[in-house]
Amino acid sequence: MSAKIILKKNEERRIKSGHLWVFSNEIEKREGEASNGNLVDLFDYKMNFLGEGFYNKNSLISVRLLKMNDGEDLNSFFRNKLQQAYSLRKQFYPERNSFRMVFSESDFLPGLIIDKYNNTYVLQVYSAGMEKNISLIVEYLKKDFNAENIFTKNESYFRNLEGLPEQDEIYFGEIKDEIINDGILNYKISFSTGHKTGFYFDQNDNRIFFRKICGDKNVLDAFCNIGGFGLHAAHSGAKSVTFVDSSSSAINFAIENFKLNKLQCNKEFIIEDVFDYFEKCINEKKYFDIINIDPPAFAKNRKSLPAAIKGYEKLNRLALELINTKSGSGFLSTSSCSHHLNEDEFLRIINRAAVKSKKRIQLVHLNGASLDHPRLLSMPETSYLKYAVFKVYNV
């Protein structure tokens, strides 16, 4: 028999609106024993049943709700949700074999991310309930999805928040490089040196849009990682592409991916801090028609948001100062993956940067993460990526 978690008075309102998290300060009491990762029954103050969820007494998120049907057990729940998530991605990307297959709460599998690289499945496990039941997930990936390799590439920050051990696991097969296709281009993926799970699937649709503005232009791809935006610029007919990243490993993979796709344009690969490179280009009066900036998250939490806002503003201001407006072909392509920075503030930052750089900007495209990253309207936490493209003019 499951333990019962009873909420404080009126704390059920957010849950009834569709939010899937119960925070520790919202709980009135617990009846029965519940170990971390166990299923518990959630009730409001008047003892009305609200649902089942994974419990974790060590986390600020004490209960992560599961949207289980009446009479559904955990085995069938996992299997059904994996099938639903996979089918949704194949509907959007029928030709692709690599994409984000599961996006945690957005796919009603709380604390679980699965990125599919051909038949290699890279997991991130961020809830005690998923950790406790991961063997079920692994078995279904093997039986239903032909998994040849299954392992984790977790971020220690999120594991620590849940009180989970930091070490990664190989559940099946081995860790080896993969060559994937994003629908247009090929990439060599290293799981031993790459960021996140190895590839940023969330920007895939935005790279496709980026191609529309790069023909016959001089393009700078800053924070280029393994090449993404810059490779698409080269493939779509850019005159030149400059790739900049502070990671030598990322630049080496960008070079390898440029060759892998047999791209033909003037190119330069630079290992340098992006802020330093921008300052140097300003001093040297070196300009670009198109600049893409895709920085890491500057704000990991709310406390770091003020400093992050200053960082984003400076970054966008420097980029705008480097955009060639004389030809009338200047564009800024810019992103933020900081969840704590909302879309309105993101746009205000860029507007302030434009004013300070004495540029006039025209928003031509605004988007979030790619279609394999669905969002729940009831959970702002599932929306994090902001992507915008601006036409840039002199004042």
RANORMO-V844477 format. One record per pair of residues at least 6 apart in sequence whose C-alpha atoms are under 6 Angstrom apart, sorted by sequence separation. I is the first residue (numbers start at 1). J is the second residue. If there is no record, write none. Layout:
i=[I,I]
j=[J,J]
//
This chain:
i=[43,56,104,115,141,180,299,324,43,55,104,115,180,191,323,375,42,55,104,114,179,375,42,54,104,114,179,189,221,299,41,42,53,54,103,113,156,178,179,298,41,53,102,113,178,40,53,102,112,177,40,52,53,101,112,177,39,52,101,111,39,86,100,111,38,99,111,152,369,37,38,99,152,368,8,37,98,151,368,7,8,36,37,98,151,214,224,368,7,8,36,98,151,224,367,7,97,150,211,215,216,217,218,220,223,224,366,6,150,207,211,215,216,217,218,219,220,221,222,223,366,6,149,215,216,248,365,149,214,226,365,5,148,149,211,225,240,242,246,364,4,239,240,241,242,243,244,245,246,364,4,226,227,240,244,245,246,363,3,119,120,122,124,226,362,3,119,120,121,122,123,124,361,362,3,122,124,361,3,361,12,360,126,360,289,359,360,287,288,289,359,360,4,9,24,287,288,313,317,321,359,3,4,5,6,7,8,23,287,316,358,2,4,6,7,23,24,22,23,299,22,290,297,313,317,22,289,290,291,292,293,294,297,21,290,292,21,20,153,20,339,338,337,337,336,336,335,335,334,334,333,333,332,332,331,331,331,330,325,219,187,218,222,218,219,220,221,222,223,217,219,223,54,96,37,37,37,59,205,204,202,203,202,106,106,106,100,89,19,18,19]
j=[49,62,110,121,147,186,305,330,50,62,111,122,187,198,330,382,50,63,112,122,187,383,51,63,113,123,188,198,230,308,51,52,63,64,113,123,166,188,189,308,52,64,113,124,189,52,65,114,124,189,53,65,66,114,125,190,53,66,115,125,54,101,115,126,54,115,127,168,385,54,55,116,169,385,26,55,116,169,386,26,27,55,56,117,170,233,243,387,27,28,56,118,171,244,387,28,118,171,232,236,237,238,239,241,244,245,387,28,172,229,233,237,238,239,240,241,242,243,244,245,388,29,172,238,239,271,388,173,238,250,389,30,173,174,236,250,265,267,271,389,30,265,266,267,268,269,270,271,272,390,31,253,254,267,271,272,273,390,31,147,148,150,152,254,390,32,148,149,150,151,152,153,390,391,33,152,154,391,34,392,44,392,159,393,323,393,394,322,323,324,394,395,40,45,60,323,324,349,353,357,395,40,41,42,43,44,45,60,324,353,395,40,42,44,45,61,62,61,62,338,62,330,337,353,357,63,330,331,332,333,334,335,338,63,332,334,64,64,197,65,384,384,384,385,385,386,386,387,387,388,388,389,389,390,390,391,392,392,393,288,257,288,292,289,290,291,292,293,294,289,291,295,129,183,128,129,132,162,370,370,369,370,370,374,375,376,372,372,378,378,379]
//
